[in-house]
């Protein structure tokens, strides 16, 4: 079979992978609204740090799985890793729906973290393989829009189901359906894309940097390369504030007097704008460049978090969620495109894995930082602390990152 690069040349397979990643996002969305609200009434948890142990477990395991996904997909191929990720997710919805104590919730999030790391990372790698160098921003925009759009829809739907039918088990039946469908589509219809990366590598030639050890890739992505290391720290801080949103926003909204359904709408609004916005920001970065879009996006996120910390009422929080989603949309696909710009095809999958290791460790860091801050000073103060960290990250990108895709 002739291998060709580009979205048009690989439209059917690329579209299928977009749909698969939407299901990956939906699996994560099943717990976005409901799970923080279970902690007190169902499991009797009182401290925010203890509550956020599920975010910590999710973040640590997802970060490790991201790293493994890159290494394993280079060694064994993309499809086997994607399939393994779906198989790991199979027990998670049942654990969330039937858990007798909080330890089971943490265990379910270990499985979800492993599954999300393998599945989401692999769909990113496969789309980069197929898209070729010219439209990586658009490819990442479509990938992330599908995942976070489905996450948002599921967060809203589970909030509605929880309001009508209780916090458990109804909201988690959606997650079970997503896992079954994703597993079936992957097993039957998804095709291997490692050959596309090899084709691109041959077409670029084995120049210096074409063959690197695993440690060299880790060091270059984490520290030595200015663009890759700046992207890694920005990704970590971005998911630090998403970990805050995941664990504490529903509690902030409900304790301020909003209904569970209203909190669900707000919890969905942020990833909905984030998801849809990437359809614009991904191709925008192909046209205008990466660096300034990332810097501006981090600063917009910081402003949105600051507004969330001081606001009260549905309308003002809705504005803050829209701003937070817009800022995240500017950053998320663009950081992945930076990795695709800089990394050679021979070690690109591993570089994506290292970047996503750092990025999703932000969930764990966010759980610790926001949990401790909330226990010491309250939820609003925790949001303000994360806002300051996000602004500092944007300034660091402005200082350290070179442009990787000049307009």
LINPE-V131414 format. One record per run of one state. SS is the DSSP state (a for helix, b for strand, c for the rest). FROM is the first residue (numbers start at 0). LEN is the number of residues. If there is no record, write none. Layout:
ss: {SS;SS}
from: {FROM;FROM}
len: {LEN;LEN}
//
This chain:
ss: {c;a;c;a;c;a;c;a;c;a;c;a;c;a;c;a;c;a;c;a;c;a;c;a;c;a;c;a;c;a;c;a;c;a;c}
from: {0;10;29;34;41;47;51;52;76;77;89;91;98;101;131;135;165;169;188;193;204;213;224;225;255;259;288;290;310;313;342;347;377;378;400}
len: {10;19;5;7;6;4;1;24;1;12;2;7;3;30;4;30;4;19;5;11;9;11;1;30;4;29;2;20;3;29;5;30;1;22;7}
//
